[in-house]
Amino acid sequence: MQYLVTGIKEVDFKNDKDEQIKGTRLYFIYQDDFDETVTGSLAESKWFTPRQIEKLGVDLKSLINKKVDFITNLKGQIIKIVQEQEK
């Protein structure tokens, strides 16, 4: 399935429990051809910690307005992001 990355949001703050929260939210849209109740595109996002981004080995900002595919493990966690031209 292809996804169009539409934006990112980097966050770095302390929550109510004084814990440091740092990460990046990746926003994307896609067409779900298997759900007949959907017309048009769906919009979703995924949260990544700095460690996850490091493991991915990709600059998330460089993916904005690019078509990508997400490779996931058996738990549904994104373990690789492949840009369309890399296939």
C-alpha positions as CSV (number, residue, x, y, z in Angstrom):
1,M,0.0,0.0,0.0
2,Q,1.3,3.5,-0.8
3,Y,1.1,6.4,1.6
4,L,1.6,10.1,0.8
5,V,3.5,11.8,3.6
6,T,1.9,15.2,4.2
7,G,3.8,16.5,7.2
8,I,5.6,16.0,10.5
9,K,5.4,17.5,13.9
10,E,8.4,17.4,16.3
11,V,7.6,17.6,20.0
12,D,9.8,18.0,23.1
13,F,8.1,18.8,26.4
14,K,7.6,17.6,30.0
15,N,4.3,16.0,30.9
16,D,2.3,16.4,34.1
17,K,4.4,13.7,35.7
18,D,7.6,15.7,34.9
19,E,8.6,13.1,32.3
20,Q,10.4,14.3,29.2
21,I,8.4,13.5,26.0
22,K,10.4,13.7,22.8
23,G,9.5,12.4,19.4
24,T,8.1,13.1,15.9
25,R,4.6,12.5,14.6
26,L,4.5,11.6,10.9
27,Y,1.2,12.5,9.0
28,F,0.1,10.7,5.9
29,I,-2.8,10.0,3.6
30,Y,-3.8,6.9,1.7
31,Q,-6.6,5.2,-0.1
32,D,-8.1,2.1,1.5
33,D,-9.3,0.0,-1.5
34,F,-10.5,-2.8,0.8
35,D,-13.0,-0.7,2.8
36,E,-16.1,0.0,0.7
37,T,-17.4,2.5,3.2
38,V,-14.5,4.9,2.4
39,T,-14.7,7.5,-0.3
40,G,-11.5,9.4,-1.1
41,S,-8.4,9.3,1.1
42,L,-7.9,8.5,4.8
43,A,-5.6,10.6,7.0
44,E,-3.6,9.1,9.8
45,S,-0.4,9.6,11.8
46,K,2.3,7.5,13.5
47,W,4.4,8.4,16.5
48,F,8.2,7.8,16.4
49,T,10.7,8.1,19.3
50,P,14.2,9.4,18.5
51,R,15.5,5.9,18.9
52,Q,12.9,4.5,16.3
53,I,13.9,7.3,13.9
54,E,17.6,6.4,14.4
55,K,16.8,2.7,13.6
56,L,14.9,3.7,10.5
57,G,17.9,5.6,9.2
58,V,15.8,8.1,7.3
59,D,15.3,11.9,7.6
60,L,11.6,12.2,8.1
61,K,11.5,15.8,6.8
62,S,12.9,14.5,3.4
63,L,9.7,12.4,3.1
64,I,7.2,15.2,3.0
65,N,5.2,15.2,-0.2
66,K,6.7,11.8,-1.2
67,K,5.0,8.5,-1.7
68,V,6.3,5.8,0.6
69,D,5.5,2.2,1.7
70,F,5.8,1.1,5.3
71,I,7.4,-2.2,6.1
72,T,6.1,-3.5,9.4
73,N,7.0,-6.3,11.8
74,L,4.5,-8.9,13.1
75,K,3.4,-6.4,15.8
76,G,2.5,-3.8,13.2
77,Q,5.4,-1.5,14.1
78,I,7.0,0.3,11.2
79,I,10.6,-1.0,10.8
80,K,11.4,0.5,7.4
81,I,10.1,3.3,5.2
82,V,10.7,2.8,1.5
83,Q,10.4,5.7,-0.9
84,E,8.5,5.0,-4.2
85,Q,11.6,5.3,-6.4
86,E,13.6,2.9,-4.3
87,K,11.3,-0.1,-5.2
